[in-house]
Amino acid sequence: MRIPASYPMALLAALLALVPVYILITLASDATAVFDSHNLKILGNTLSLMVLTVLGSILIGVPLAFISAYVQLPFKKLWLVLFAAPLAIPSYIGAFTLYAAFGPGGEINQLLGFETPPMYGLTGAAIVMTLYTFPFVMLTTRSSLLSLDASMVNAARTLGMSMPMSVFKVILPRVINGIAAGSLLVALYTLSDFGTPAMMRLDTFTRVIYVEYNAFGLSRAAMLSLQLMVIVGFLLFIESQIKTASERHGRPLMLFPSNSQKLVMLVTFLPVLLLAICLPLAIFTLWLARDGVADFDFSIAWNSAYASGIAAIVAVVVAVPVAHAALSGKVGRIMERVTYFGFGIPGIVMGTALVYGGLQLPLLYQTLALLVIAYVLRFLPLAVGSVRTSTEHLDSSLIKSARVLGASPREAFMRITLPLTLRGIIAGAALVFLESMRELEATLLLGPTGFETLSTYLWRVYEAGYFGRAAIPGLLLVVISACGLAIMLSGEKRSQLEH
């Protein structure tokens, strides 16, 4: 049996994706205790934050999904984009600005003269995480709602059921999988986030792993990382069991609210937009007007773009054979799924593992190459998914015709496959580039000495208390993240937005 040419490279990528796990297991074997009373507190904080964030996201995301799918509003598409926009802002930026804005002596106190409650601890972290993750629930639930046929709701209304009762008894039970899928994405994001709990001074797994690393407790950090990965692995298993809505698309429900109902909706959800989008932009603009741009070294932005650009190029070079292997057979699909493991590893865990790997290989330790490897391992699935989607739609008869006419496999790839899948390759590279620009945890641990990026500069500014210096890097990261959201929404979700 002939082995596809893409298999060796895909196998190498799959093995590299498992290296961080092997390193963590090796490191954790030196830990003195597997679980102690301190772990119990960390576990409690982490799970509490996850549960509160999921509940908050459902409370905001499900009603917004219902409104954006069924309710006829002026500028309907604009409202959908605005409520999806929090995905464009890294949660650690939201945590930074909300922490600076609220509380005695905060920006709101200084500008308006009245005190607001401080934003920190479990409550503050849950509010911030909810504000920046509810779009996951909104988008997945909306997708399920749009697939439903309105005839069942109309039949229930004809039989005398009120609209609220129809929602709870006819609609919600049929979109529960969409809600669950979004909730699991929220849970996974909450578990892996480092910046928000750290800025809100809440001891979760990610924050304590970072503290242990800085105290040279690599074994302890590795043990905590493995415990966090067990929780992440459990959630990924549940996610793999959730099936998306399988109903045939029908005529969607259409509701025409009165003016008073529109006002109620606006008053209910406008504070979400104000806190998640307007407040961070206003705070950064205020700092920019107050402190100017004189102190910002723009080479920091270049460092971010340089490292992210290399990671994007390497990722698509690796992604092309992995995607082709996945389409070549069952073994290839298994190797592709293994490469997805890196995406499930939180950045702080990946950083901890690769720091130890770098210590064993001094040529790599604290080099740009090791940072790029971390980016590639984490975000390779984004490139693989994009390349695979574009390759799946390729007409295989074109390649077969070229081979019949005498073209070699390499020539057929370069003259047919590559040009026709170039759009997917570029989209995958763009997503890896944008995610690498936002990445904080692994960059903090693996960045070469003196190599500052936008995200690490923002973190140093927060730690030093020079908040005014965060204006330029914060605004740059928001703009870059907005580009990432635009790419995402213009891709596979375009069909959903057109409804």
C-alpha positions as CSV (number, residue, x, y, z in Angstrom):
1,M,0.0,0.0,0.0
2,R,1.4,3.4,-1.0
3,I,1.8,5.9,1.8
4,P,0.5,9.4,0.9
5,A,3.4,11.9,0.6
6,S,1.8,14.2,3.2
7,Y,1.9,11.5,6.0
8,P,5.6,12.0,7.2
9,M,5.2,15.7,7.7
10,A,1.8,15.2,9.4
11,L,3.3,12.6,11.7
12,L,6.1,14.9,12.7
13,A,3.6,17.7,13.4
14,A,1.5,15.3,15.5
15,L,4.5,14.1,17.5
16,L,5.6,17.7,18.2
17,A,2.1,18.5,19.5
18,L,2.5,15.8,22.1
19,V,6.0,17.0,23.3
20,P,4.6,19.5,25.8
21,V,2.5,16.8,27.5
22,Y,5.5,14.5,27.7
23,I,7.6,17.3,29.3
24,L,4.9,18.1,31.8
25,I,4.5,14.5,32.9
26,T,8.3,14.2,33.3
27,L,8.5,17.5,35.3
28,A,5.5,16.6,37.5
29,S,7.1,13.3,38.6
30,D,9.4,15.4,40.8
31,A,6.6,17.2,42.6
32,T,6.3,16.4,46.3
33,A,2.5,16.3,46.5
34,V,-0.2,15.6,43.9
35,F,-3.0,17.5,45.7
36,D,-3.1,19.5,48.9
37,S,-5.4,21.9,50.7
38,H,-4.1,24.9,48.6
39,N,-5.0,23.0,45.5
40,L,-8.6,22.7,46.8
41,K,-8.8,26.5,47.1
42,I,-7.4,27.0,43.6
43,L,-9.8,24.3,42.2
44,G,-12.7,26.0,44.0
45,N,-11.8,29.5,42.6
46,T,-11.3,28.1,39.1
47,L,-14.5,26.2,39.0
48,S,-16.5,29.0,40.6
49,L,-15.2,31.5,38.0
50,M,-16.1,29.0,35.2
51,V,-19.6,28.3,36.5
52,L,-20.4,32.0,37.1
53,T,-19.0,33.0,33.7
54,V,-21.0,30.3,31.9
55,L,-24.2,31.3,33.7
56,G,-23.7,35.0,32.9
57,S,-23.0,34.2,29.3
58,I,-26.2,32.1,29.0
59,L,-28.2,34.9,30.6
60,I,-26.9,37.5,28.1
61,G,-26.2,35.3,25.1
62,V,-29.4,33.4,24.7
63,P,-31.8,36.4,24.8
64,L,-29.5,38.2,22.3
65,A,-29.5,35.2,20.1
66,F,-33.3,35.1,20.1
67,I,-33.5,38.8,19.4
68,S,-30.9,38.8,16.6
69,A,-32.5,35.7,14.9
70,Y,-36.2,36.5,15.1
71,V,-36.9,40.1,16.1
72,Q,-37.2,42.6,13.2
73,L,-35.2,45.6,14.3
74,P,-33.8,48.6,12.4
75,F,-30.1,48.1,11.5
76,K,-30.4,44.4,12.4
77,K,-27.0,43.4,11.0
78,L,-25.3,46.3,12.7
79,W,-26.7,45.2,16.1
80,L,-25.5,41.7,15.5
81,V,-21.9,42.8,14.6
82,L,-21.9,45.2,17.7
83,F,-22.9,42.4,20.0
84,A,-20.3,40.0,18.5
85,A,-17.7,42.7,18.8
86,P,-16.5,41.8,22.4
87,L,-14.9,38.8,20.8
88,A,-12.5,41.3,19.1
89,I,-11.2,42.5,22.4
90,P,-8.8,40.2,24.5
91,S,-10.4,39.8,27.9
92,Y,-7.2,40.9,29.6
93,I,-7.6,44.3,28.0
94,G,-11.1,44.5,29.3
95,A,-9.9,43.5,32.8
96,F,-7.2,46.1,32.7
97,T,-9.5,49.0,31.7
98,L,-12.4,47.9,34.1
99,Y,-9.9,47.6,36.9
100,A,-8.6,51.1,36.2
101,A,-12.0,52.6,35.7
102,F,-13.8,51.4,38.8
103,G,-13.2,51.8,42.5
104,P,-12.1,54.7,44.7
105,G,-9.6,56.8,42.8
106,G,-10.5,55.1,39.5
107,E,-10.9,57.0,36.3
108,I,-14.7,57.2,36.8
109,N,-14.2,58.6,40.3
110,Q,-11.7,61.2,39.0
111,L,-13.8,62.3,36.1
112,L,-17.4,62.2,37.5
113,G,-16.7,62.7,41.2
114,F,-18.6,59.7,42.6
115,E,-17.2,56.3,43.7
116,T,-18.1,53.1,42.0
117,P,-17.6,49.6,43.5
118,P,-14.1,48.3,42.9
119,M,-13.7,45.6,40.2
120,Y,-11.5,42.7,41.5
121,G,-11.7,39.2,43.0
122,L,-14.2,36.5,41.9
123,T,-17.0,38.9,41.2
124,G,-14.9,41.3,39.1
125,A,-13.3,38.4,37.2
126,A,-16.7,36.8,36.5
127,I,-18.1,40.1,35.2
128,V,-15.2,40.7,32.9
129,M,-15.2,37.1,31.6
130,T,-18.9,37.2,31.0
131,L,-18.7,40.5,29.1
132,Y,-16.1,39.0,26.7
133,T,-17.4,35.5,26.2
134,F,-21.2,35.8,25.9
135,P,-20.9,36.1,22.1
136,F,-19.8,32.4,22.0
137,V,-23.2,31.5,23.4
138,M,-25.0,34.1,21.3
139,L,-23.5,32.9,18.0
140,T,-24.0,29.1,18.5
141,T,-27.5,29.5,19.8
142,R,-28.4,31.9,17.0
143,S,-27.2,29.4,14.5
144,S,-29.5,26.7,16.0
145,L,-32.4,29.1,16.1
146,L,-32.1,30.0,12.4
147,S,-32.3,26.3,11.5
148,L,-35.7,25.9,13.1
149,D,-39.0,25.9,11.2
150,A,-41.5,28.5,12.5
151,S,-44.4,26.2,11.6
152,M,-44.2,24.4,15.0
153,V,-44.3,27.7,16.9
154,N,-47.2,29.0,14.8
155,A,-49.1,25.7,15.4
156,A,-48.5,26.1,19.2
157,R,-49.8,29.7,19.1
158,T,-52.8,28.6,17.1
159,L,-53.6,26.0,19.8
160,G,-53.6,28.9,22.4
161,M,-50.1,28.8,23.8
162,S,-48.7,32.3,24.7
163,M,-45.5,33.5,23.0
164,P,-43.3,33.2,26.2
165,M,-44.7,29.7,26.8
166,S,-43.9,28.8,23.1
167,V,-40.3,29.9,23.6
168,F,-39.8,27.7,26.7
169,K,-41.7,24.7,25.5
170,V,-41.2,24.6,21.8
171,I,-38.1,26.6,20.9
172,L,-35.5,26.3,23.7
173,P,-35.6,22.4,24.0
174,R,-34.7,22.2,20.3
175,V,-31.7,24.6,20.6
176,I,-30.3,23.2,23.8
177,N,-27.3,21.7,21.9
178,G,-26.4,25.1,20.5
179,I,-26.5,26.6,24.0
180,A,-24.4,23.8,25.4
181,A,-21.8,24.1,22.6
182,G,-21.4,27.9,23.3
183,S,-21.3,27.3,27.0
184,L,-18.5,24.8,26.6
185,L,-16.5,27.3,24.5
186,V,-17.0,29.8,27.3
187,A,-15.9,27.3,29.9
188,L,-12.7,26.4,28.0
189,Y,-11.8,30.0,27.4
190,T,-12.3,30.8,31.1
191,L,-10.1,27.9,32.2
192,S,-7.3,28.9,29.9
193,D,-7.3,32.6,30.4
194,F,-4.5,34.0,32.5
195,G,-4.7,37.8,32.2
196,T,-8.1,38.4,33.7
197,P,-7.7,36.3,36.9
198,A,-4.2,37.8,37.4
199,M,-5.4,41.4,37.0
200,M,-8.4,40.7,39.2
201,R,-6.1,39.2,41.8
202,L,-8.0,35.8,41.8
203,D,-6.0,32.7,42.5
204,T,-7.0,30.3,39.7
205,F,-4.8,27.5,38.1
206,T,-3.4,29.8,35.5
207,R,-2.3,32.6,37.9
208,V,-0.8,30.1,40.4
209,I,1.1,28.3,37.7
210,Y,2.6,31.7,36.7
211,V,3.5,32.4,40.3
212,E,5.1,29.0,40.8
213,Y,7.1,29.4,37.6
214,N,8.5,32.8,38.7
215,A,9.4,31.2,42.1
216,F,11.4,28.4,40.2
217,G,8.9,25.8,41.2
218,L,8.7,24.1,37.8
219,S,7.7,20.7,39.2
220,R,4.8,22.3,41.1
221,A,3.8,24.4,38.1
222,A,3.9,21.2,35.9
223,M,1.7,19.3,38.4
224,L,-0.8,22.2,38.5
225,S,-0.7,22.3,34.7
226,L,-1.5,18.6,34.4
227,Q,-4.5,19.1,36.8
228,L,-5.8,21.9,34.7
229,M,-5.3,19.9,31.5
230,V,-7.4,17.1,33.0
231,I,-10.3,19.5,33.5
232,V,-9.8,20.9,29.9
233,G,-9.6,17.4,28.5
234,F,-12.9,16.5,30.2
235,L,-14.6,19.5,28.7
236,L,-13.1,18.8,25.3
237,F,-14.5,15.2,25.5
238,I,-18.0,16.6,26.4
239,E,-17.7,19.1,23.5
240,S,-16.9,16.2,21.1
241,Q,-20.1,14.5,22.2
242,I,-22.4,17.5,21.4
243,K,-24.1,17.2,18.1
244,T,-25.2,20.4,16.3
245,A,-28.9,20.9,15.3
246,S,-29.8,18.4,12.6
247,E,-33.3,19.8,11.7
248,R,-33.9,20.8,8.1
249,H,-33.8,24.6,7.6
250,G,-37.3,26.0,7.5
251,R,-38.9,29.4,7.4
252,P,-37.5,31.4,10.4
253,L,-39.8,32.9,12.9
254,M,-40.4,36.7,12.5
255,L,-41.5,39.0,15.3
256,F,-42.3,42.6,15.0
257,P,-41.9,44.4,18.4
258,S,-43.7,47.5,19.5
259,N,-41.8,50.7,20.3
260,S,-42.0,50.1,24.0
261,Q,-40.6,46.5,23.6
262,K,-37.7,47.9,21.5
263,L,-37.0,50.4,24.3
264,V,-37.0,47.6,26.9
265,M,-34.5,45.6,24.9
266,L,-32.3,48.6,24.4
267,V,-32.3,49.5,28.1
268,T,-31.6,45.9,29.1
269,F,-28.6,45.2,26.8
270,L,-27.1,48.6,26.1
271,P,-25.1,48.5,29.4
272,V,-23.4,45.3,28.1
273,L,-22.1,47.2,25.0
274,L,-21.1,50.2,27.1
275,L,-19.0,48.1,29.5
276,A,-17.5,45.7,27.0
277,I,-16.7,48.0,24.1
278,C,-17.2,51.7,24.9
279,L,-15.5,51.8,28.3
280,P,-12.2,50.2,27.2
281,L,-12.0,52.5,24.1
282,A,-12.9,55.5,26.2
283,I,-10.3,54.7,28.8
284,F,-7.5,54.2,26.2
285,T,-8.5,57.4,24.4
286,L,-8.5,59.3,27.8
287,W,-5.0,57.9,28.6
288,L,-3.8,58.8,25.0
289,A,-5.1,62.4,25.4
290,R,-3.5,62.7,28.8
291,D,-0.1,61.1,28.2
292,G,0.4,61.2,24.4
293,V,2.5,58.8,22.4
294,A,5.9,60.2,23.1
295,D,6.9,57.5,25.5
296,F,5.9,54.5,23.4
297,D,8.6,52.7,21.5
298,F,7.0,51.5,18.2
299,S,9.7,48.8,17.8
300,I,7.5,46.9,20.3
301,A,4.8,46.8,17.7
302,W,7.3,45.6,15.1
303,N,8.5,42.8,17.5
304,S,4.9,41.6,17.8
305,A,4.4,41.7,14.0
306,Y,7.8,40.1,13.3
307,A,7.3,37.1,15.7
308,S,3.7,36.6,14.6
309,G,4.5,36.8,10.9
310,I,7.2,34.1,11.2
311,A,4.7,31.9,13.2
312,A,2.0,32.4,10.5
313,I,4.4,31.4,7.7
314,V,5.7,28.3,9.6
315,A,2.1,27.3,10.6
316,V,0.8,27.3,7.1
317,V,3.8,25.4,5.8
318,V,3.1,22.7,8.4
319,A,-0.7,22.9,7.9
320,V,-0.7,22.1,4.2
321,P,0.6,18.5,4.6
322,V,-1.5,18.0,7.7
323,A,-4.7,19.1,6.0
324,H,-3.9,16.9,2.9
325,A,-3.1,13.9,5.2
326,A,-6.5,14.4,6.9
327,L,-8.2,14.1,3.5
328,S,-6.2,11.1,2.5
329,G,-7.4,8.6,5.0
330,K,-8.2,7.5,8.5
331,V,-4.6,7.5,9.7
332,G,-4.2,11.1,8.4
333,R,-7.3,12.2,10.2
334,I,-6.0,10.8,13.5
335,M,-2.7,12.7,13.0
336,E,-4.7,15.9,12.3
337,R,-6.7,15.5,15.5
338,V,-3.5,15.0,17.5
339,T,-2.2,18.4,16.3
340,Y,-5.4,20.0,17.7
341,F,-4.2,19.0,21.1
342,G,-1.9,22.1,21.2
343,F,-4.9,24.4,20.8
344,G,-6.5,22.9,23.9
345,I,-3.4,23.5,26.0
346,P,-3.7,26.8,27.8
347,G,-0.9,29.3,26.9
348,I,0.5,29.3,30.4
349,V,0.8,25.5,30.4
350,M,2.4,25.5,27.0
351,G,4.9,28.1,28.2
352,T,5.8,26.2,31.3
353,A,6.4,23.0,29.3
354,L,8.5,24.7,26.6
355,V,10.6,26.6,29.2
356,Y,11.8,23.2,30.6
357,G,12.3,21.9,27.1
358,G,14.4,25.0,26.3
359,L,16.5,24.4,29.4
360,Q,17.5,21.0,28.1
361,L,18.4,22.6,24.8
362,P,20.4,25.7,25.6
363,L,20.5,26.7,21.9
364,L,16.7,27.2,22.0
365,Y,16.3,28.7,25.5
366,Q,15.1,32.3,25.5
367,T,15.3,32.5,21.7
368,L,12.7,33.8,19.2
369,A,12.7,30.3,17.7
370,L,11.3,28.8,20.9
371,L,8.6,31.5,21.0
372,V,7.6,30.8,17.4
373,I,7.4,27.1,18.2
374,A,5.0,27.8,21.0
375,Y,2.8,30.0,18.7
376,V,2.8,27.3,16.0
377,L,1.9,24.5,18.4
378,R,-0.9,26.5,19.9
379,F,-2.5,28.0,16.7
380,L,-1.6,25.3,14.1
381,P,-5.3,24.0,14.2
382,L,-6.5,27.4,12.9
383,A,-4.3,27.1,9.8
384,V,-5.1,23.4,9.4
385,G,-8.9,24.0,9.6
386,S,-8.7,26.9,7.0
387,V,-6.5,24.9,4.6
388,R,-8.6,21.8,4.9
389,T,-11.9,23.6,4.3
390,S,-10.5,25.1,1.1
391,T,-9.0,21.8,-0.1
392,E,-12.2,19.9,0.5
393,H,-14.0,22.0,-2.1
394,L,-11.3,21.3,-4.7
395,D,-12.5,19.3,-7.7
396,S,-10.3,16.2,-7.6
397,S,-10.9,15.5,-11.3
398,L,-8.6,18.5,-12.1
399,I,-5.7,16.9,-10.4
400,K,-6.4,13.5,-11.9
401,S,-6.6,15.1,-15.4
402,A,-3.2,16.8,-14.8
403,R,-1.6,13.5,-13.7
404,V,-3.1,11.7,-16.8
405,L,-1.5,14.4,-19.0
406,G,1.9,13.6,-17.5
407,A,2.3,16.1,-14.6
408,S,4.3,14.9,-11.6
409,P,2.6,15.1,-8.1
410,R,4.7,18.1,-7.3
411,E,3.8,19.8,-10.6
412,A,0.1,19.1,-10.1
413,F,0.3,20.5,-6.6
414,M,2.1,23.7,-7.6
415,R,0.0,24.4,-10.7
416,I,-3.5,23.3,-9.6
417,T,-3.9,22.6,-5.9
418,L,-1.8,25.5,-4.5
419,P,-3.4,28.3,-6.7
420,L,-7.0,27.0,-6.0
421,T,-6.4,26.7,-2.2
422,L,-4.4,29.9,-1.8
423,R,-7.3,31.8,-0.4
424,G,-7.7,29.3,2.5
425,I,-4.0,29.3,3.1
426,I,-3.9,33.1,3.4
427,A,-6.9,33.1,5.7
428,G,-5.3,30.5,7.9
429,A,-2.0,32.5,8.0
430,A,-4.0,35.6,8.9
431,L,-5.7,33.9,11.8
432,V,-2.5,32.5,13.2
433,F,-0.8,35.9,12.9
434,L,-3.7,37.7,14.7
435,E,-3.9,35.2,17.5
436,S,-0.1,35.3,18.0
437,M,-0.2,39.1,18.2
438,R,-2.7,38.8,21.1
439,E,-1.0,35.9,22.9
440,L,0.1,36.9,26.4
441,E,1.0,33.9,28.7
442,A,3.4,31.9,26.5
443,T,5.0,35.2,25.4
444,L,5.7,36.2,29.0
445,L,7.4,32.9,29.7
446,L,9.2,32.3,26.4
447,G,10.1,35.7,25.0
448,P,13.8,36.4,24.7
449,T,15.3,38.8,27.2
450,G,14.5,42.3,26.2
451,F,12.1,41.2,23.5
452,E,8.9,43.1,24.3
453,T,5.6,42.6,22.4
454,L,2.4,44.6,22.6
455,S,0.8,42.1,25.0
456,T,3.8,41.8,27.3
457,Y,4.3,45.5,27.3
458,L,0.7,45.9,28.4
459,W,1.3,43.4,31.2
460,R,4.5,45.2,32.4
461,V,2.6,48.5,32.4
462,Y,-0.2,47.0,34.5
463,E,2.4,45.5,37.0
464,A,4.3,48.9,37.2
465,G,1.1,50.9,37.6
466,Y,1.9,53.2,34.7
467,F,-1.6,52.8,33.2
468,G,-1.3,55.8,30.9
469,R,1.3,54.0,28.8
470,A,-1.1,51.3,27.9
471,A,-3.1,53.5,25.5
472,I,-1.2,52.8,22.3
473,P,-0.6,49.1,22.7
474,G,-4.2,48.6,23.9
475,L,-5.7,50.4,21.0
476,L,-3.4,48.6,18.5
477,L,-4.4,45.2,20.0
478,V,-8.1,46.1,19.7
479,V,-7.7,47.1,16.1
480,I,-5.7,43.9,15.3
481,S,-8.3,41.8,17.1
482,A,-11.1,43.5,15.2
483,C,-9.4,42.4,12.0
484,G,-9.4,38.8,13.3
485,L,-13.1,39.0,14.0
486,A,-13.8,40.4,10.6
487,I,-11.9,37.5,9.0
488,M,-13.8,35.0,11.1
489,L,-17.2,36.5,10.4
490,S,-16.6,36.9,6.7
491,G,-15.6,33.2,6.4
492,E,-17.6,30.2,7.6
493,K,-20.2,32.3,9.4
494,R,-21.1,34.5,6.4
495,S,-24.2,32.5,5.7
496,Q,-25.4,33.0,9.2
497,L,-25.0,36.8,9.0
498,E,-27.0,37.0,5.9
499,H,-30.2,36.0,7.6
